[in-house]
Amino acid sequence: MVQVIETCNLKKREQFMSIIMVESPQWAEALNQKCISFEKILSWKPEVILEIAAAVNMLSFTTALKILNTEQLEIFFQKVSHQDRKKIELLMQESNPSLNEISASVFKIISETRNLFIKGALKTDKIDVTLSIPDGFEVKLDKNEQNLSSGTMLSFDGPALNFNIENNASAGSGDVEKLQKKLTLLAKENQTLKYENQTMKDKLEKIKKIA
């Protein structure tokens, strides 16, 4: 899913993320965190950036830099050596790419960077630990979301629901009846949550197919 989102144009990415945000804010937040962006790449150490540039080829990299405004470009240049800056500036002066070519170069860099992580040539723990996707991450995310939903549903009249009707000696018959009604309501809400969770997964699969 991160690879799908990473290589979408801005409009399609916003559409996908808006759908995911509605279905699952936690998934949307995780995707934003785990996805590689050109902005993230340029924030890394100079040696990492140059390694990525070499893997893509310097011409494609300098083409992608044309997406930056003057201030952003100057911030980037402050990270590299004077010699590398001169090389990049010369290549940028010699080229006049179209907007489509600039966009294609940006996506190429992001895609190649992802491949470098997959191959192990780059390590998330040494570059950007937030990009790490450990085994079982999706399962853990789903469980966290379920726990969050349960916590929200069970939070009324104080902390999370925690009682035992049979052992509640102080509860009158009216209180017991109210508690039983709440339990019935919670059971229905739990079924609704399961249905919504499945619906969300179905929509995510559709997004993958569209992309």
N, C-alpha and C positions, 0 to 999 in steps of 0.2 A: 504493500500500500504506500509506503514512503516513496518508493521509486516512481510510482504512478503520479503522486502529488508533486514530486520534485521536478518532473519533466513536463508538467502541464503549463500552458500559457496562463497569464495572470487571471484572465476572465474565467477560464474553466476551473482553475484552482480555487478561486473565490466561490464558485458555484458548488464545487465538491465540499469545500470546508463548511459552507453554510448548511448543507444537507447534514453533514456529520455532526456539526455543532448542535443542531436541533435534536438529532437522535441521541447523541452522547457527548456532552461537553468534555468529559474526561478523555475520550478518544481524540477529540479535536485538539485538546491541549497537548496530548502525547505526540500526535502527528506533527504539530507545529514545532515541538521540541526536538523530535528525532529527524526531521527533514533537513537536508543540506540546502543551503541557499548560497548564492554568489556573495551576498553580504557577509555571511558567516565565514566563508572561505577567506575573504580579504581581511578578516579580523584575526586570523591565525598568524603564527610566527612566519617571518620572511622565508626561512628555509623550506617550510612546508608549502607555502604558496609557490615558490619557484620549482619545487619538485612536481607539483600538480601542473604547472605551466609547461614543464619539460615533457610530462606524460601526454599532454594534449597536443602540444607544439606551440611555440611562442607566438606565431601569427594569430592563431585562434584566440589565444589568451589576450593579446593586445586588442584584438577586435572586440572582445567582450568588455574590455575596460572602457570602451567608448560609451557604454551605458551610464557611466558615472558623470556627475556634474564636476565642475572645476574644483570645488572644495573637497568633494569625495576623492577625486583623483590625486589631489595634493596630499591628503591624509595617507593614501596608499603609497605614494612615492617616498614618503618619510620613513617607510618601513624597509625599503630596499636600499642597496648600495648605490653610490653615485654612478658607478659604471653600468649597473643594471638599469637604472633610471634612464640613462642616455640611450641604451639599446631599445628600450620600450618606447621612449618618446620618438625615436627615429622611425620605428615600425609604424607607430600610430600616424605620423605625419605622411608616410608613404602610402597609406591605405585609405580608402574612402568607401567603407562597406555600407550596404543598405541597412535599414532597420531590421529586416528579416534576417540578414546575415549576422548582425549583432546579437539578436535574440537566439539564433541557432548556436552561436558560439558560447553564449552563457549556459544554455542547456547542455551543450557538449562537455563543458568544464564540470558542471554538477554531476553529470552521468559518469564521467571518467573518475571523478573524486570518489563517488560511491563505489565504483569498481575497485579502486585502490584500497578502500576499507574492506571490501569483501575478500580481496586477495590477501589481505594482511600486510600490504606494503605500507599502509598508514594504520596507526593504532588509535582508536578513540580515547583510550585511557591516557595517552600522551598528548593528544591534540584538543579534544573536546569531549569530556566524559558524558555530557548530556546527550550525545549522539548514540551512545551505547544501547544496543537492543539485546539484552540477555535472553537466554533460553527461557521459555515460558512467560515472557513478558506480557503477551496478549491475554493469557489465562489470568495472570495476576491483575491485569488492568480490569478485566471483566469482574473479578471477585471484588476488587476495590469499589467498583461502580455499584455492584449489588449490595455491598455493605453500606455504602453511602446512601443508597436508596432506602434500604431497610432502616437505617438510622433515622432518616428523615421521616419515614412513615411511622416509626415507632416512638417518635418524640412528641408526646403530648402530655400536658399536665406535669411537666418536670422532665427528668432524664429519660433515657431509653427504657422501653417497656420491660419491667422485670417484676413479675408477681406470680403467685401460685394461688389460684382461686380456692382449691380444696383446703389449703393450709392457712388461708386468710380468715382467722377466727373473728376478727373485728368487723368484717364486711357483712352488712345486712343483706337481705334477699334482694333489695332494690339495687344495691351496689354490685352484687354478683351478676344480676341480669344485665346491667350496663356493661360490665366487663366482658360478658359472653357476647354481647352485641359487637363490642369493639374487636373481639377476636374474630368473629365472623367477617367483619368488615376488612380486617387485616388479611385474612385468608383470600378474600376476593381481590384485594389490591396486589397481593403476591402473584396471583394468577395473571393479573393485568401486566405486571412487571415482566413476567416471563414471556408473555406475548409480545410486548414492546421490544424486549431484548432480541427476540427472534426476528422481528420486523427490521430492526436496525441492522442485524447481520445480513439479512436479505438485501437491503439497500446498499450496503457496503460491497456486496458481491456484484450488484448491478453497476456500481461506480467503476469497479475494476474492468468490467466488460466494456463499458462506454469508452474508457480510456484506452 
